[in-house]
Structures are given as C-alpha cells and as structure tokens.
Amino acid sequence: MESAAVTPPFVARPLRLTPFRALRLVPSRIGDPAASRLFARPYRDLASRLQTWEARGMITHDPEPALYVHEYTVDGITVRGLVGAIDVSSRAVRLEDRAILPHEGIYPAQADDLADRMEQMRVNPGPILLVQDSPEALRTLLAQVRRAAPDHEITDRSGHFHRIWAITDASVVAEVAELVAPTTALIADGHHRYAAYLRLQQRDLGPSADRGLAMIVDQSDTPLFLGAIHRVLAGTSVHDVEAAARTLGIRTTLRTHEEAVALLGPRTLVVTDTETWLTVHLELEGDRVEAEILHDQLVPSLGHGPSRVTFHHTAREALAQVEPDHGTAVLMPAPSVEQVQRVVASGRLFPEKATSFQPKPAFGAFIRSWRDEEPDPT
C-alpha cells in the first residue's frame, strides 16, 4: 500500500536557472503519447535510443547551451515561459528562505521510482512547471529577446503552435540570472519530479544531478488557467454528506439540477448522485480553502465511506461515475492562484489533486541529457 503523502524538502534561494543543450523531438512527435515509449524500459539503453533517433532525424540537439523562451498556444490560450536547468543543490530550513514552493504533498515511493528511472536514463524527460509574478525588469528583458525572430516555430502533432527563442548571449544570460535569483516560484505541475530531483541530488551523482529541468511561467504576463478537480466518493450517499455537514454546522440546501450547477463557485460545493442535488455552503476562515474543509472536516465526519475517492478533471467525467446508491460526486469550485499562494505562504499544503494548472507544455519540446554536462569518458 502507498505510504501517506509527505511534504517534499525545500530548495533555498537564490533561484538559479542555468543554460543547457536542449534535445527536442521533431514536430510530428511533440505531444504524441506514443513518443513516451522512447523512455520505456530498459532505461539504461536510452542513450543509444536517443542517438538512433538523432541519426534518423527524429530528434534534434541544440549545438550549445542556452536558456529558452518557450511560447505555446493551446485552445486559444497562449503561455510563455523561461526554460532552463534549475539548481536544487541547497536546502531551506525557514519558510522565508524557500526558492521553490510546492503546494501538494508527494508519495515517497513514487518520487524514489522517478529518481531511479532518471538516474538510469541520465535524462530529464521534460520540465516541471513553475509559476511566479516575475519582476517587471525580467518581463521587459524577455520581451526584448522576443523581438528577434524565433529560433524555432513548430506546429506539433496536436496542432498546437510553438515559438522558441534560444538565449545564448552571455550578458543576457547573466542579466536573467540576476533578475531570477531573488524570486520564488510555485510548483504548478511536477511535484513528484521535483522531489525526484532532490533525491538524485542527495545521491551525490555529480554536478549534472544538482540540477533538474524547469519552465517558469510569469503569471502576470501569460497566466495559466487554474481549474478544479472534482471528487467521487464511492460508498457514500448524498444524505451521508448532508448529515455530516449538519453535525459540523455547515449549511446545506437541496436544489434542482439547474439551481445547484448555477451556484457552484467560491465557498459552495455541489454534491450529487445525479438524482439528488445538494449545495454545501462553506464559511472559510482566514486562508482556508474549500478542499481543506472537504477533506479535513466533511469526509472524516461521514457515517458511511468513502471506500475510495477518485479524481476527475471535468464535472462530466465525475457525474458519469455516479448514480443513486452507487457513490456521490462532489463538484468543486476552481481555486484561485492567490488562494494557492496564501496557503503555501502559511506553510501548509493543499489536499491531494486539488488544483489543475493548464495548459501544460507538450512532451518532447524540451529534454535535458546529463551526458551533455558530463566529461567524455573517452
């Protein structure tokens, strides 16, 4: 059985993002789930597979280390981020010294497995996704970088458009480093990969393992969309939730389907088996968030179940899993980035799978090989 989620260690400031030589799949393979087979077992053979793909023209290898500005557009949402190798070699003890801010716990066994795979592959297959409100000076500097023609313009397998600028000028790299150093960044996606980076660094594998791969998105420039993740409580009825809320003094109201869906939003959950619809009205004190009330108070107070909790990125998916006497869906409001930042600033974590930052960068746009940074054995 999986161990309980724990808080991963904290990386200490300064935040360091350094150049690396990017590997990149050809456009027809970027975003292709089948391309992930490149990273299948045996992991130790990955180097020869990469060389074979490169020889066949299925993967490209940039000639020199760089930082990168990566801009991609998915379903009308354009996101830009700064991509580089992120230094994870120092640890923070105090909250105020943190450079990278996780907002969810991690399962140690999963992080260990990812670390083992990356150690065998000697590759970071893709960047973790970080968000911050970047300094205005950094925003201005990267806008100047984008005035030049992009080094790559790509339409990937899914029809999503990418533009990539490589930053190789030493003076610009140094200016970026100076502006990034005092900042902090929130993990939007990739908590277990982040924890794997820290485990690899602790194994004393050499300088390559002191860094991972990351993309920092300026939320004030091209904000990521933050969506809800809904729950299905197996073995629990709507009336079980209503009774638990009553014992806690939480107000609930039976509604029609249309009324309940219209009221879903901040401080209001919708609980349903698709026949009975209940709104749950929460009083949030301080910086508490809806998912905390659900998992810390409501679920422990249930008279029956849940025997299992599953997570769903759309209400449609959640509702498809329930019917009367066969589980209950809890439709959640989307948290705000400000809520996430307040919880993290206080030193707390969100419950498991409480946030969904979108759109994420496509697999294959950036790969980092440790071998590029290690001495040639010959």
Protein Blocks (a to p, Z undefined) as FASTA:
>chain_A
ZZdddddddddddddddddddddddfklgopaklmmmmgccfklmmmmmmmmmmnopacc
dfbdcdddddddeehiacddddddddfkbccfbfklpfbdcfbdcdfklmmmmmmmmmmn
opafbdcdddddddfklmmmmmmmmmpccfbdcddfkopacdddddfbfklmmmmmmmmm
mpccddfbhplmmmmmmmmmmnonojklmpccdddddfklmccdddddddddehiafklm
mmmmmmnopacddddfklmmmmgcghiacddehlaccddddddehjbcfklmmmmmmmmm
pfghjfbdcddfbfklmmmmgcehiacadddddddfklmmmmmmnopacdehkbccdddd
dehjaccdfklmgccfZZ
